[in-house]
Every structure is written in C-alpha cells, then in structure tokens.
Amino acid sequence: MLFDTHVHLNADQYEEDLQEVIDRAQAEKVTNMVVVGFDRKTITRAMELVEKYDFLYAAVGWHPVDAIDMTEDDLAWIEDLASHEKVVAIGEMGLDYHWDKSPKEIQKEVFRKQIQLAKKVNLPIVIHNRDATADVVQILKEEDAKEVGGIMHCFTGSLEVAKECMEMNFYISFGGPVTFKNAKKPKEVVKEIPMEKLLIETDCPYLTPHPYRGKRNEPGYVRLVAEQIAELKELTIEEVAEKTTANAKKLFGIK
C-alpha cells in the first residue's frame, strides 16, 4: 500500500484522462493521495476531487510564487475549508526565490500568515522551498511551526537542514528527483534519515522519476520513488511502503 503525499490531480494536465490516471495508480497499489491546492482554481478543484473519491484528501494553501495575489478573503476561505473532514494539511506554502513574480517580503508575510493559520486550526503544513532554504528554516523557527509540524515537500537540501527540520517536527518527503542518476545529495540524505521521518510523493504532473523523466508524471510512479528508497535503505519495497504509509496516516490524522 503506497501513499502519495503530494499530487496535483487538480492540474489541467489531467483534464482528458483523470480516471485512467487514477486507475493506473490504484493498479500500482497507491491507496491514498493528498491533492494539493495552492490558489483559488486549484483549491476549488481539489475540494471537488476529495468529495468524489474517498481515498483522496486535500491540502489547501497559497503558493509563494503567487503570494502577491493572495487577499485576506483568500486566507479566510482557506480557514473555512480547514474544518472540512477531508482537508488534512495547510499548504503548499513557503518561499520560492527562483521566480520573481512575488517580492520576497510579500512571500515571507504570506508564509507567516499561513503558519499562524495552521496553528489556529491545528493542521500540519506542507512546505515548498526553492532556492530559499535559510529563510524558510528561519521563519519556521520564528513562527514556532514545530507546534503543528508537517512536510518538507520534495526535499533536495542537505542532511544538516533535514536534521534541523526533523527537530521541528517535520517529515522529509522525497519525489522523482531522488531517482535521477546525478542526485547524489538526495540519495545520501535518504540513507541517513530514519524511516520514522520519511515520506514519498510524486508532485505529479511535475518532477517525473527515471525512466520517465521529461514526460508527464502521475501518482502510479510513486512506486519508483519507493523502490529507489528501498534500494538505498537496503529494505524491501514492502517495508518502505508500509512505513511511509503509516507515517503519512499519522501525520494527517487518517485512521
């Protein structure tokens, strides 16, 4: 049983064949997925999907790239949605210094507001970090995000950063990039992190694992991530699947 903790089945890339994608995932024993919404359109679609499929859950938040577009009404709407039984996390949120659509100070403000909201509604958070590690870690510490914990989504950082995040009650989640031949650092980090703190994801339709790199990603490919982790940890894929699924259910409060 595999749990893909970060999917974007709400993306336009699945408009034509969503049911087939879900069927393929279930054939690969992917029994649960968290659909991540990060703006008005994708949150609305995520909520439609979790109402339709009992094995899907939602995370709702605001992406740092679009931080400049978020209003107080949007934040209030996310807070309202947080009480829905299928909403299991707030996010994805964080900082993204790769794209320059939203000024850094606005990104930081929106990030802080969402951490505060997550603490208010007592839900874990999903962290997006691109080229902003030092500031992400600093804000998590300053806002006492340890209180709710969460996921370092698609982690590509160092072991030292992973340890800092684990001390703050965060799980470290790996996606397709850990399967890339040149991914020396993520592979080393996987080897060192305790299984109790590991999660798997696809971030589909993005970051497709080897050997499908460059094509559209889908949740069924999370098995390839689990296989890579099993190899690095010298475990069976069944052991990795069982432990990462248990970790996800514990974090998200899924019985």
Buried (B, 14 or more C-beta within 10 A) or exposed (E): EBBBBBBBBBBEBBEEEBEEBBEBBEEBBBBBBBBBBBBBEBBBBBBEBBEEBEEBBBBBBBBBBBBEBBEEEBBEBBBEBBEBEBBBBBBBBBBBBEEEEBEBEBBBBBBBBBBEBBBEBEBBBBBBBBEBBEBBBEBBEEBEBBEBBBBBBBBBBBBEBBBBBBEBBBBBBBBBBBBBEEBEBBBEBBEEBEBEBBBBBBBBBBBBBBEBBEEBBBBBBBBBBBBBBBBBBEBEBEBBBBBBBBBBBEBBEBE
